[in-house]
Amino acid sequence: MKIEELKNRNFAEDMLGRTLSKIYKIGPVKSTDYEILSYISIFHPDLIEQHIDDINLYLGLFYKEIITPKSLQGCIQKMFLECIAEHFGKAYTPVQTSILNNSEEKRIFSFSAPTSTGKSHVLFSIIENSDRDVVVIVPSRALINEYYLRLCEEIHDKSINILTFVDKINTAKCRRSIFVLTPERCKDLFRLKDQFSIDVILFDEAQLTDEKGKRGLYFDAIVRRCNRELPDSKIIFAHPFVTNPEAQISKNLLPTEQSISKVYDQRNVGQIFVCEKPDGSFSYFGSDTNVFSVKQVACNYDPIESCIKDNGSVLFYVSKNSIITNAYLNAFSKYIMLCSEIEDPELIEIIEELSDFTGGGTVAYMNYYSQMLALLKRGIVIHHGSLPLRARMLVEKFTRKHFCRICFATSTLEQGINMPFDIVYIDRLESQKYLAVKNLIGRAGRSSKDRKIDYGTVIIASTKVAKLRKLLTQTITLNMQSQFDDNERLDDDYNDFKDAILHETFSDQFNLTQNQIIKLSDNALNEILRCILDKFFNHIDEKGNINLSKEDRKIVVNSFHQFYSNYLGRELQLGEKAILTTAFYIMIWRIQGRTFSTICHSRYAFLSRESERSKLDRLGQSTDQILARFTQKYAELPNNNLCSPISLFPRGLKAKDVDYDIITYDTYDYLDKLIGLYLSDIFYAAFIKYNERYPDDRAIKMANLIKYGTYNTKYIWMLRYGMSFEDIELLKDYIESIDERGIVVTQEFANLPQKVKGCIDRFI
């Protein structure tokens, strides 16, 4: 069959009958069947409209509005719909019903389903309807945000704690807790397991088990520990597009008699495929040449332009480098120009909240100008892994509110973030990332309750059509063997981590191996740590402000260098020293209670030589001769290949051209990825161990400064309740008391704007 033939009404009518007959017999398991229905809905919308109720019933889309089926099969499916609705109280699809039934049948259930099957709706139902505590484990902090926001929106019962960390808080009111965690945040789950009654442990996007290195290893470790230490808890694994979900059971040595697995191929949304020619024209092409042949059909309009003009949304999948260098602005300027500013109070409120958090402004050619914020005013979103989590949360809220016309995103959208688009334009196609491509394609098309065929459009360069077709036909299988059971030895850090997990010597208290803790207990560190304590606490005032002289700062920085060098057991490379130095200054600002925006402002003022430029501006003189200062770009530690420092900005950049957005991305990477997820564990353990050898209250204070950014007891409790430093600054005077039992606020708290008090609304 050729797509061209579907333009013929008689042929289309015949194909509609054949396709529906096939779907009725085997279900909507072939993506090409949905593709055929989507093309018929484009070429002959009236034909689809005549049979829409039967089509939706055949497809099992029982959540859609159904009026009157016209076929016997449609009537049978409607009876099926009514039985499900009566039993569950909701119009679940057959797949959703099966997921619910299988999750009840056995203690361990591992399943796979395409992106558009509505599995998240079922998983949220399981979470909401549980009578005891629930743990949700996801691969990324971006997914933590999505789960947290949606759970807060759907669960209004304030006696249920919804937390993105494991802690025993709000005990006076809380009857159960829902924890949304990454594997790295699970350490406290086992430390505090006796204080909770865990009913369900849900591993969403569980294909993380196949990630090479420490993350995949850590994921399997969490699975095994959950099975071993929480034997009465139900375990559910959810994956997209994986053909062997049973691998989770075998590779992690889970009891087969208590386990069940299932592959679901059904989907709720279809996709059609379009290629862009070098001359800028577009053509439809079939995803499978065995069904559609290789012949393409001209698309006599620009689908992207049409979508934007019709208030639709387009995702451009681009590289992070193209975002950082602003290359995407030139590549897609035609479509950016179509987006005029949106006048909507809710949109403006989100942008203002983002501006308060990042410190960026929207006035071009002014200090702190943020192109990211300016583009949001036109409904254009930027989304990548270095976007601060709070900013990412607001950007995703912006998209869910349907303000987004265009989204330029990197692979952060691969991991199941629920941001659907009418069109997905794949600008970069990585041939080895089969699952990533299928997940991205799954972003095309929105599932709706409307009486229509739901489909999305995937667009790719004509030169990449063959590669995309090949990727679409590739099966995705999980490795049947865990990294624990292979003999691969990567580096000393990985090997030490693997041995600690295997021999159950990994420390939940410090999130480190015993070998690492032994290194941090070395007496050779005593003088270095004492020097840091002396310098810090001899120059700290009652408010926690640290006023180190230039000379003392050098001493403290050198002490941190010596400490980290001793910990690694080798000399540091110059690039590593530069990263540690930058991290130290950012950590000092954090300890001083500076918000994210003020830290970014301080870095921008220094790098862009703001005061020097301001003096010349006041004199009416040019600032073109003033060049940007150097700062070390974020990179992971340790890295023995960083022989020399790497500048965040290109050499010779004019100071006035320093990009504020790049500073916010780099600052977030330092704060979250380096300080928060790596250095803080090491420094915290070092000072705790030092205090055990030489009791010193300053060491405990220093450990808390590193872990929390403060040693103020009230502020630590506020952080434990999920508040950020930005929240603390706004709310500290309105909280009368706070401890593990709960929060007591002043009468004036009620008068605060909702966006200020919303972060602790559930606890009040």
N, C-alpha and C positions, 0 to 999 in steps of 0.2 A: 504494500500500500504506500502511496505517496501522500504527503500532507496536502498537496494541491487537489487531490481527488476529494478531500473532505469539503471542499468548497461547493461541490455538486450536491444539491439538496437530497436527491434520491439516494446517492451513495452514502451521504452522511446519516440519513434515516436508517438505512440498512445496517451501517456500522454501529449506530446507537443501539439497535435491537440486539445485534450479536454481542456487543460489549456488555450490555446489561445482563444478558443471559449467562455470559461467562462469569461476571461478578457475582450473580446470584448463586452459581454453583460452587465457586472457589473463594469468594470474598474479594474485597478490593486489595489484593496482595501484589498485583502487578502495577508498577508505576506507569507503564505505557497505557494501561486502560484508563487511568485518570488523565493521562496526556491526551488521549483521543477525545474524552468527554470535554476537556478544556478547549480543544480546537473547535469542536462542534458548537460550544457555547460562544466562541468568538465569531464563527462564520454564520451560525444559524441560531441566534439567541431565542427566537420564537419557538423553535423545535425543542429546545431544552425546557423552555417555560411550560410547554404542553405536558411534559412528563416529569417535571421537577420533583414532585412528591415521591413518585416511584423511584426515581434516581437516588434521592437522599435516603430512602428506606433500604434500597438495595445496598447502598454504600454503608449502611449501619449508622448513619449520622442522626441518631435519635434525639439529639439535643436541638435540632433545627425545627423550625415551625412546619408542621405537617398539616395539610388541610384534608385532601381527599385522594387516596391512592386510586389508580385506575386499573390496576392489574391484580390478579389473584395473588401473585407472589408479593406484591406490595401490601395487600391486606394481611397476608401471613406475617410479613415483617412488622406490620403495625401491631399485631397481636403480641409479637415478641417484645416490641417496645413497651407495650402496656404492662406486660408481666414484669419486666425489669424495673419499670417505674414504681410498680406496686410493691415489689420486694425491697428495693433499695431506697425508695422515696425520692429518687432522682432519675432523670432520663439519661442514664449512662449508655455508651456504645457497647456492642458485644465485647470488644477488646477490653474496655475499662471494666466490664463485668467480670471477665475472665481474670484480669489482674487482681481484682478484689477477692474473688473466690480462691485463687491459688495462694494468695498471701495469707489466707485463713487456714488453708489445708495443711501446710507444713510449717515448721519453725523457720526454715531457710528457703527463700524463694529468689531465684536469679532469673531475670528476664531481659529481653531486648525488644525494642520497638522503635520505628522511625520517629523523627523529630515531631511529626505532626499527628501523632495518635491521641493526643490529649492525656498522656500518662501523668503529667504533672498535676492535672485536676484530680486524678485518683489518689496520687501520693499525698496531696494536701488533705484529701478526705480521710485517709488513714491516720495522718498526723492529728487532725482535728478531733476525730472520734475516739482516739485512744483515751483510756481512763488513767493511765500512768504516764511516767516520763518518757519522752521521745528524744532520740538523738538523730540528727540529720548530718551526714558527712558528705561534703562536696569538694571538688578539686581546687576551687579558687575562691579568693575573698570576694570577687565580684559576684559569684553565685550566692555567697553568704548574704550579701546585700539584698539580692532579689528575693531569696527565701524570707529573710527577716521582714522586709517591707510587706510582702504579700500576706504573711502570717499575721502581722499586726493589723492589716486591713480586714482580714477575714475572721479573726478570732477576737471578739470584743470582751470576753470574760477576763477581767483583771486579776483573777485568782490563778491565772496561768502565766508563769514567767516565760517570756520569749527572749532568749539570750544568745549572743554570738560568742560565748565563752562558757566554761563550766564553773559555776560558783554556787554556793549555798547562801542565797540572799533573799530578802523580802519574805522571811519565814513566817511572819505574823499573818500574812494574807495568802501566801502561795500554797495551793493544794497540789500542783504538779508543774513541771518545767518542760520546755521544748528548747533543746540546744541545737544551734546550727553552727557547724564547725568545719574547718579544713582538717586533714589528718594531723597536721602539725599542732593543732590546738587541742588534740584529744588527750594530751598527757594528764590533764586534771580530771578527766573522766574516770580514769583508773585509780587515781589517788583518792578521789572522793566517792567511789562507786558505792560504798556501804551507806551513804547518806541519801541515795536515790533508789527509786524502783523503776528500772528501765524496762519499758514494755517493747518498744520497737527501735531498732537501729537501722536506719535507711542510708545506704550508700548510693547516692545519685551521681550520674555520669561516672560510673564505676570502672570505665575503661582506663582510669588512671593507674590501675594495677599493672598495665603494660608499659608505663613510662620508665625508661631506662634511668638508672642512677638511684640516688637516695630517696626520691619521692615515691617511685614505684615500690621500692623496698619497704618504705615506711607505711605505705598503704596496706600492703600484705601483712605487715606486722600488726597494724590496728585490727584488721579482719581477724587474725588468729587470736589476738588478745581478747577481742569481743566474744568470740566463741568460747574461749577458755575461761575467762573471768566473769562473764555475764551469761551463764548457760541457760537461764530462763528467759532471755530476751529473744524476740523474733528478729531475724536479720533479712533484709530485702536489698537486692542489688538491682539497679536499673541502668541499662545501657542503651545507646542508640545504634542501630544498624549492625550489631555484632551477631555473627552466626552461631557462636558457641558460648552462650552465657553460663553453661554448666562448668566452664573452665574455672570460675570463681570457687566452685565447690571442690573440685579435684586439686587445684594448685594450692589451696589453703587448708587442705586436709580436714574439710568440714564433714560431719557425719552424713553419709549418703542416705541413710534411712530416714533422716529428718529433713531431707532437701528435695526440692523440685525446681526444674528450669523450663523455660518456654521462650520460643522465638515468635514474635508477632511481626508480620510483614504488612499488615493493614495500615492505611494512612487516611487522614481526614482532609488533606489538602493536596491538590495536584500542582505540577509545574509544567510550563512549556519553556522551550529553549530557543534563544535568538542569538545570532552571531552578528558582530559588527565588522563590516568590510573596511579595508584601508581607505576607501573613498568616503567613509562616514555613513554609508547606507546600511540597512539591516535586513536580515533574512531569518525566517523560521527554519529550524532543523529538528529532526527527530532524535531523541536520545539513544534509540536502539535501531540500527540499520536493518536488523532482521524484521522489524515491524514496519518501519517508515521508509525504508530505502535510504540512499545517500542524498537524494535530490532535495535541495533547499527551495523554499518558497519566499519570494520577495515580500518583505513587510514594508508597505508603502508609506510609512510614517516613522518618526523617531519615537519609540516607545517610552524612552526616558523623559523626553520633553513633554509628551502627552501625559504621562503619569504625574509629573510635577504640576502641570497646569490644571489637572483634575484633582489637586489636593491629595495625591497619593504620596508614597514615601519610597525612596531608593537607597539601598545600601551599596556603597562602593567599597569593595574589599581591596585594600591597598597595603603597601609596606609601611612599617613604622618610620623608616627613613624618609619616605616621601612626605609624611606628615611633619616630621621634625624640620626638613629642609623647605617645606611649603611647596614642593614640586606638584602636589595634588591640585593646588590652586590654578596652575596653568593648564594642567592636563584636562581638567574638567570645568574650566572657566565658563564654557557655554551654558552649563546647567546651573552653576552657582549664580550667574547673572539673572536667571529666571526667578530667583527667590528674593522677593522684596521683603522689607521688614514687616513683622506681624504685630499688630496692635491688640494685645490681649492682656488684661490685668494679671491673670494667673501665670502667663509666660513671663511677664516682667518680674513677678515675684520670685520665680525660680532663678532667673538671671541675677537678681539682686542678692539672693541667698548665696549663689555661687560666687558672686563678686565679694561678698563679706568674707567668705571662707578663703578664697585664693588671694584676695587683695588686688585683683586685676580690674582694669577699667575698660570702657568701651569707646573712648574718644581717641581717634587715630592721632599719631605723632605726639602723644603725651606720654609722660613717664607712666610705667606700669600698664601700658596698653596691652590688653589681652585679645588676640585675634580669635581665640576660642570663644570668648564671651560675645564678641562682636558678631561672629557668625551665628550664634544662637538666636540673636534677634531676628535673623532671617530664616530660622528653622533649620539651620545646618549644624550637625552634631559631629564632634570629634570623639572617638572612643578607642583607647589603647591601654596597654598594660601599665604605663607610667602615669596614667591619669589618677590623681588621688582618689581613694575609695569614696570619700564623702562627695567629691565632685562627680564620680562615676554614678553614684546613687541618684544624684540630682539630675544627671543627664538621662539616666534610664527612666526616671519619673517624667521628665520632659517628653521622652519618646512615647511612653504609655499614655500620656495626655493627648497624643496625636498632633503635637506641634512640629514633629520632625518631618522635614521634606527630604533632606539628604543626610545620610550618615556616612562619614569616612571612618572606616574601622579596620583594625588589624585582627590578628587571630584571637583576641580576647573574646570575640563573639562565638568562637567555635565551641565553647564549653557549656552550651545549653542555656545561655542567658536568653530569656524570653522577650526578644525584641524583633517581632516579625515585620517584614517589609513587602511592599507590592512587587518590587524588582530587586534582585541581587545582581550586581555587576561585578564579575570576578576579574580584577585587573592583574592578579598574580595567581598562577596555578602551580602549586607544588606537587609534583607527580607522585611523591612518596606518601603524601598525607591524604590517603583515601578517606579516612573518617572525617578529617577536617573539611574536605570539600563537600562531603555529603551533609555534614552539619550546617555548612554555610548555605547549601542549596535548600536545606530545610527551613531557612529563615525566609524564603520566598513564598509569600502567600499567607493570608490571615484566615484562621478558622472563625466563621461567623454563624449566627443563628438564622441568617437570612435564607429565603427560599431561592438559592442559586448555587451554581458550582463555584466552590472556592479554589482558586489557583493563583500561583505567583509566576513571575517571569524571571528566568535566569539568562543573563547576557554575558557573552564572552567574545573575545577577538576571534575572527574567522580562522586564523592560523592555529588556534588551540582547540578547535572542534573535535578533531580525532583524539587528542589527548584526554579531553573531558569525557567523551564516550567511553574510552577505555577505563578511566577512573570509575565511572558510574557502574560498570559491570564487575568491578573488582569486589570480591567478598572480603569481609573484614573479620578476622578471627583473633581471639585473645590467645596469648601464649599459654599452653597447658601446663607449663612448669614455672614455678615462682623463681625469682632471682635468689631466694634463700636456698634453693635446691640445685642451683648450677654452681660450677666451680670457677666462675669468672671473678677475678680479682682486679679491680680497677686502680684505685689509688689508696694511700694509707688511710685517709679520712673515711672513704667508702668501706674499706675492709674492716676498720675498727667499728664502724656503725653496724655493719652486718653481723659481726661476731657478738656485739653487745645485745642485739635483738635476739639472736639465736640462743644465747646463753642467759637471757633474761637479766642482764646486768645494766640495762639502760636506765638512767635515773629520771623518773618522772618529776622529781623536785626541781632538778636543774635543766632538764631537757638535754642532757649530755651523756656521753659514755663514761664508764668508770675510768678508762685511761685518760680521758680529757679532764676529769675531776682530779685525778692524781697529779696531772701537770699543773693544775690551778692551785694545788695544795703545797707546791714546792716552796721550801724555805727561801730559795733564791729570789722569790718574788716579794719577800717581806719588805725589804728596803724600798723597792719601787712603789708598792702599794701605800706604805707609810708616807712616802714623799707626796704622793697624790693627795692623801687625806690631809696632810699638814697644809699644803698649798690651798686646797679647797676651803677647809674649815677655818683657816686663819683669815680668809677674805670673803666670808659669807655673812650677810646681815640677816636680821630677823625675818625679812620678807623672802629670803632665799636668793637674793641677788648676789651674784658672784662678781667681785671687783678685782680680778687678777691684773697685776701689772703686765706690761709687755714681756718683761723678763721672766716673770712667773709663768706666764702662758707657755713660753718656750720650754721651760722646765717640765711643765705638766705634759705638754705634747710629746716631748722626748721620753718621758716616763711611760706614756701609753705605747710609744713605739717599742721601747725596751720590753715592756710587759708582753706585747703581742709577739715580738720576736722570740722571747723565751717560750711562750706557749707553742709556737710553731716549731721551735727547735732549729731555727735557721735565721740567717740575716734577711731583713726585709728588702725587697726591691724598691727602687726610688718611686715607682708608681704606686706601690702599696703604701708607702709612707705618706704620699700626697693624699691618697684616699682617707687614711686614718686621720690626717690633720684636718681635712675638710669635715669629716664625720665628727671630730672632737668639737669644733666650733659650733656645728649645728646642734650637737648634744648639749653644749653649754647653754645655748639659747633656749632649748627645750626645758632644761632644768630651771632656768630663770622664769619659766611660765609663759614664754612667748607663744603666741598662737601661730598656726601655720602661715597665715597671711603676713604677720610681722616678721617671721623668719625669712619669707620670700622677699619682702620689702628690703630687709637688711642686706641680703645677698645682691639684690638688684642695684641698690644704692652704691654698694662697693664696686661691683663689676662694671657698672655703667658710668662710674665716676660722676654721680648725680650732682654732688655739691660743686665740683669744678665746672661742670657744664652750666649749672644755674648761674654762677658768677658771670661767665661769659655771655650768657643769654641776657642778663640784666644790663650788660654793657653794650648789647647789640652786636656782639662779635660772633664769628663762626665757631662751631665746636667740632668741625670736621677733622681737625688735627688730633683730637683726643681719642686714643684707642682704648678699647675695652681691656680690663684687667684679666689676668689668668685665674681660672679656678679649675680644679681637677674634676673631670667628668666621673660620675658614678660608675663603678664596676664591681663585680663580685669579689669578695675576699675568701680565702687566700688565692693569689694568682701569681705564681712564680715567673710568669712571662711578662709582667708589667715592669719592664726594665726602666722605663722613663714615664713621667707624668703625661697625661692626655688632656688637652684643653677642652672645656665644654663648648667653647666658641672658636671658630676658625681664627688663625693668626691674622692680625692686621684689621680685624673688624672694628669699625667705628663704634665708639662708646654709645652714641645715640641709637645705634641699630641693635643693641642687645635685646634679645627676644625674651619678654617676661614669661611667656608660656613655657619656654624651655627651662627656665629657672624653676618654675613650679613643678615640672615633671622630674627634674633632677633632684630637687629638694625632697620630693615624696619618695623617690628611690632610695635616697640616703636614710631618711627617717624610718621608712617601713621595711625595705628589703635588707638594708645593711644593719642599721642600729636595732630596729625592732625584732627582726627575725634571726639575727646572727650575733652581733657584738654584745647585745644586752645580756644574753644567756651566759656568755663567757665572763663578762665583767661582774655580773651579779654573783655568779658562783665564786669567783675569785675573792670578792670582799666578804661573802658569808663564810667561806673557809678561813680567811684571814682572821675574822672575828672569833672563830672556834679556837684558833691557835693563840691569839692575843686579844682577849675580850676588849672591845673598843666600840662604844656606841656610835662613833663616827662611821665605822665600817658598815653597820646596819643602815644608817642614814644614807650612806653612799650607795649601798645595794638598792635601796628603795628609789633613790634619785635615778639610778640607771634603769630600773625596771618600770617605774611609774612616771619618772620625770619630776617627782616631788617626794618629800618625806612627811608632808602635812597629812595627818591621819584623816581629817575630813575630806581632803582632796582625793586621797587614795580610795576611800569608800565611794566617792562620786565616780571615780574612774571604774571601780568594780561594778557599779550600776550602769555602765555603758556610756557615761558622759565623756566628751572630749574636753581638751583644755579650753576650746572655744566655748563649750557649754558651761564649764566651771566658772569662767570669767563672768558669764551672764547670770548664773544661777546661785553662786556661792552665798550671796546675802539673803536669799529667799529660802534657804534650807536651814531649818531650826536644829534638826538633829538627823543623823544618818548612821545606821549600823546594819548588822546582818538581819535584824528584825524588819527594818523598813525605813522609809523616809518620812519625816514630819516637816511640812513646809509652813511658812508664815502666811498670814491672811492675805498679804499683798501678792502672793504667788498667783492667785486666781486672776489678777489683772494683767498678767504678762501676755504678750501675743502668743498664739498657738504654736508658731514656728520656733519660739524660744523654749517653751515648756514641754513641747511635744516629745522630746527625747526621754522624759521620765514620766510621761502621762500614765503609763500602765501601772506604775508603782504608787500613784497618789490616790 
